[in-house]
Amino acid sequence: MSEKPIKMSVATRIRNNFLAGLIICAPIAITLWLTWSVVHWADSWVRPYIPARYDPESYLNFAVPGTGLVIAMIFITIVGFLAKNLIGQSIVRFGESIVQRVPLVRTIYKSVKQIFETVLKEQGTSFKKVGLIEYPSPGLWSMVFISTDAKGEIASKFNAMGQDMVAVFLPPTPVPTAGFLVFVPREKITILDMSPEDGAKLLISGGLVSPEYREKLIGKELPQPAPIPVKTLS
C-alpha cells in the first residue's frame, strides 16, 4: 500500500514559499547593496578632486555613479605603470625617503606596505591553502589558512629546537577577518583540497555551507554496482 502524502496547512505553505524566496532574494539584495556602497564610497573620496571640466555630471542632467571608482582605478594603474620605469622608481624612492624621516608615519607606512606586498604578490602562496590543526585541545580540530613558513629570528629559534614550523592564520566564526597567528609543526597540519573561498564560506556560515567534495581515487577504478539477480520463470 502506498503512503498517503502529508497535507500541509496554508500557513506552512506560505512559510515555505517565503523561505524559498528569501534564499533567492537575500543574496542578490546584499550583493547589490554592497556593490552600491563601494561605488558611492569611492565616488565620495575621488569626485571632490575631479576638475569640473572632466566631470561627466557637469555636462549631464543626471548623476553618473561609479565615475570616481573608474577614475581611481585608472589613476592607480597609471601610477603602477610609471613606477616600473627608472624615473618612476626614483620618484618612489625619494618619496619613501621623506616618509622614513617621520617617526610615527614611517612605522605605519612600512607595516602597511609589507602587508600589501605579501598579500598581493603574484607568486606568493600565502593563504592559498586551507588546513586543519588540533586546536584548542587534542581531539578538537580547527580550520586554518596556511600563511607561510616561519622566517627570520622565529625560524632560527625553531630550527635550533629541530622543529619545522609553519605560520597559520586561525580565524573565528563568523567574522574571519580577525583571528590568531599560530605556529604549528608542518607534520601536524592536515591540508584540505577546498579553496580559500570555500573555507571562508564554511567559516562565515558556521559550518552550514559546506563545499562539495569528490574523493580523489588514484590508481583505482570506480566501484561498479553489483548486478541485480533476475529470476526466470521455468
C-alpha positions as MATLAB code, in Angstrom:
seq = 'MSEKPIKMSVATRIRNNFLAGLIICAPIAITLWLTWSVVHWADSWVRPYIPARYDPESYLNFAVPGTGLVIAMIFITIVGFLAKNLIGQSIVRFGESIVQRVPLVRTIYKSVKQIFETVLKEQGTSFKKVGLIEYPSPGLWSMVFISTDAKGEIASKFNAMGQDMVAVFLPPTPVPTAGFLVFVPREKITILDMSPEDGAKLLISGGLVSPEYREKLIGKELPQPAPIPVKTLS';
ca = [
       0.000    0.000    0.000;
       1.288    3.445   -0.873;
       1.640    6.010    1.895;
      -0.704    8.957    1.790;
       1.022   12.304    1.164;
       1.200   14.552    4.206;
      -1.097   17.532    3.779;
       0.410   20.878    4.703;
      -1.598   23.732    6.079;
      -1.885   27.042    4.268;
       0.345   28.728    6.852;
       3.065   26.099    6.350;
       2.955   26.524    2.579;
       3.174   30.304    2.892;
       6.143   29.973    5.261;
       7.947   27.558    2.924;
       7.358   29.836   -0.057;
       8.621   32.822    1.922;
      11.805   30.993    2.963;
      12.407   29.834   -0.614;
      12.007   33.399   -1.867;
      14.263   34.697    0.910;
      17.044   32.295   -0.101;
      16.848   33.654   -3.657;
      16.346   37.359   -2.953;
      18.573   37.925    0.099;
      21.947   37.124   -1.576;
      21.014   39.264   -4.595;
      19.924   42.198   -2.420;
      23.006   42.019   -0.180;
      25.333   41.804   -3.204;
      23.705   44.823   -4.868;
      23.795   46.787   -1.609;
      27.479   46.075   -1.002;
      28.380   46.924   -4.603;
      26.386   50.147   -4.476;
      28.008   51.095   -1.140;
      31.522   50.547   -2.524;
      30.750   52.627   -5.613;
      29.372   55.514   -3.550;
      32.273   55.287   -1.095;
      34.784   55.569   -3.949;
      32.849   58.439   -5.525;
      32.757   60.361   -2.235;
      36.544   60.141   -1.971;
      37.538   60.810   -5.590;
      34.827   63.075   -7.033;
      35.728   66.205   -4.969;
      39.196   66.195   -6.601;
      37.924   65.872  -10.192;
      38.004   69.194  -12.101;
      34.573   70.326  -13.242;
      35.523   70.170  -16.922;
      36.378   66.459  -16.577;
      33.339   65.559  -14.505;
      30.579   63.977  -16.663;
      27.910   65.335  -14.338;
      28.872   68.871  -15.394;
      27.555   68.132  -18.886;
      24.682   65.815  -17.988;
      21.461   66.444  -16.128;
      21.725   63.258  -14.075;
      24.223   61.642  -11.731;
      26.679   59.075  -13.064;
      27.551   56.674  -10.233;
      30.881   54.914  -10.463;
      32.813   57.744  -12.111;
      35.050   58.147   -9.086;
      35.724   54.419   -8.901;
      36.673   54.227  -12.596;
      38.962   57.259  -12.338;
      40.593   55.829   -9.198;
      41.284   52.515  -10.963;
      42.748   54.339  -13.988;
      44.908   56.526  -11.737;
      46.225   53.538   -9.746;
      47.021   51.689  -12.987;
      48.926   54.680  -14.375;
      50.895   55.033  -11.133;
      51.812   51.342  -11.276;
      52.908   51.704  -14.898;
      55.064   54.761  -14.189;
      56.592   53.159  -11.075;
      58.093   50.385  -13.201;
      60.448   52.639  -15.166;
      63.626   54.267  -13.915;
      62.173   57.741  -13.397;
      59.168   56.403  -11.524;
      61.316   54.256   -9.263;
      63.474   57.289   -8.445;
      60.382   59.305   -7.512;
      59.052   56.462   -5.336;
      62.399   56.103   -3.549;
      62.544   59.863   -2.978;
      59.028   59.875   -1.532;
      59.802   56.895    0.704;
      62.960   58.584    1.958;
      60.848   61.546    3.077;
      58.338   59.257    4.788;
      61.152   57.390    6.555;
      62.147   60.605    8.354;
      58.788   60.940   10.125;
      58.888   58.745   13.284;
      55.266   57.587   13.548;
      54.385   57.704    9.857;
      57.332   55.541    8.784;
      56.257   52.714   11.105;
      52.690   52.729    9.785;
      53.811   53.023    6.149;
      56.345   50.210    6.405;
      53.870   47.845    8.068;
      51.062   48.552    5.607;
      53.426   48.211    2.641;
      54.723   44.848    3.841;
      51.170   43.563    4.278;
      50.130   44.608    0.764;
      53.310   43.234   -0.798;
      52.770   39.880    0.911;
      49.065   39.589    0.116;
      49.186   40.913   -3.468;
      52.436   39.279   -4.559;
      51.619   37.305   -7.713;
      53.978   34.427   -6.977;
      53.183   34.184   -3.287;
      51.477   31.170   -1.767;
      50.079   32.887    1.314;
      46.514   31.985    2.232;
      46.124   29.802   -0.864;
      45.743   26.600    1.140;
      43.350   25.536    3.871;
      44.195   23.059    6.589;
      43.132   21.522    9.887;
      45.011   21.582   13.187;
      44.199   20.148   16.597;
      43.119   23.240   18.496;
      42.265   24.281   21.214;
      42.938   20.802   22.662;
      43.741   17.298   21.353;
      40.748   15.767   19.634;
      39.240   19.143   18.682;
      40.011   20.385   15.187;
      40.005   23.933   13.825;
      40.283   25.143   10.253;
      43.198   27.436    9.404;
      44.603   29.254    6.392;
      48.222   28.423    5.593;
      50.252   31.642    5.684;
      53.950   30.909    5.132;
      56.939   29.085    6.552;
      58.496   30.510    9.699;
      61.120   33.080    8.750;
      63.795   35.253   10.312;
      64.514   35.037   14.011;
      61.479   32.833   14.661;
      62.679   30.298   12.091;
      66.179   30.243   13.598;
      64.809   29.599   17.077;
      62.620   26.740   15.830;
      65.494   25.299   13.770;
      67.668   25.272   16.874;
      64.978   23.165   18.546;
      64.834   20.869   15.495;
      61.282   21.872   14.547;
      59.914   22.746   11.101;
      57.161   25.243   11.830;
      54.562   26.854    9.599;
      52.670   30.076   10.286;
      48.900   29.645   10.002;
      46.025   32.051   10.461;
      43.280   30.822   12.779;
      40.094   32.837   12.069;
      36.983   32.877   14.259;
      33.382   32.375   13.184;
      31.506   34.182   11.685;
      33.997   37.056   11.138;
      37.128   35.546    9.542;
      38.922   38.893    9.214;
      40.120   38.760   12.832;
      41.980   35.842   14.326;
      45.221   34.449   15.707;
      48.663   33.806   14.271;
      49.741   30.300   15.303;
      52.989   28.472   14.542;
      52.316   24.771   14.019;
      54.661   21.871   13.176;
      54.355   21.031    9.500;
      53.546   17.375   10.141;
      50.602   18.325   12.370;
      48.765   20.215    9.622;
      46.193   18.324    7.563;
      45.946   20.047    4.173;
      42.452   20.261    2.659;
      41.529   20.280   -1.032;
      38.978   23.091   -0.686;
      39.835   26.585   -1.903;
      40.260   29.550    0.476;
      36.952   30.927   -0.822;
      35.134   27.725    0.143;
      36.883   27.769    3.512;
      35.708   31.327    4.130;
      32.135   30.344    3.229;
      32.312   27.450    5.676;
      33.527   29.745    8.453;
      31.075   32.565    7.834;
      28.107   30.186    7.714;
      29.169   28.442   10.905;
      29.501   25.105    9.108;
      26.142   25.299    7.341;
      27.563   25.876    3.851;
      29.935   23.010    3.115;
      31.680   22.828   -0.287;
      31.098   19.832   -2.488;
      33.820   17.214   -2.312;
      34.595   14.300   -4.550;
      37.222   11.954   -3.206;
      40.221   11.541   -5.451;
      40.839    7.967   -6.490;
      44.447    7.492   -7.548;
      45.086    4.315   -9.474;
      41.694    2.982   -8.536;
      38.650    2.331  -10.642;
      35.264    3.458   -9.503;
      33.393    0.548   -7.925;
      30.736   -0.888  -10.179;
      27.318   -1.643   -8.712;
      26.625   -5.313   -8.135;
      24.330   -6.865  -10.777;
      20.769   -7.433   -9.687;
      19.839  -11.110   -9.931;
      16.964  -11.793  -12.282;
      14.679  -14.685  -11.614;
      13.451  -16.645  -14.614;
      10.153  -18.430  -14.766;
      10.578  -22.098  -15.602;
];
